Amino acid sequence: MATPDPTVIGVLITTITGMSTAIGVLWKTVMAHVKSIEDRLRQCEDDRNELWKALAEQAGEDVSTLQQRTLRKDQ
């Protein structure tokens, strides 16, 4: 078996390092976007719960009772 050319090995190592760095940067970017989406989802759920509380207060009922009644009407 022939001895590999040191230049080819250097290019391969540089390519692998560059690709690994690119993957790491992309992973970090994607995870930041996922965290942002999760934060917005949490805010949306909090807003939805506050709306249910306001509706239940106006109706003079408990939130769970109002939700159950609404679910039964939808079915």
Number of C-alpha atoms within 10 A of each C-alpha: 3 4 5 8 8 9 9 10 11 11 11 12 12 12 12 12 12 12 12 12 12 12 12 12 12 12 12 12 11 12 12 12 12 12 11 12 12 12 12 12 12 12 12 12 12 12 12 12 13 12 13 17 17 13 16 17 13 9 11 10 12 13 18 12 11 17 14 11 11 11 10 8 8 7 5
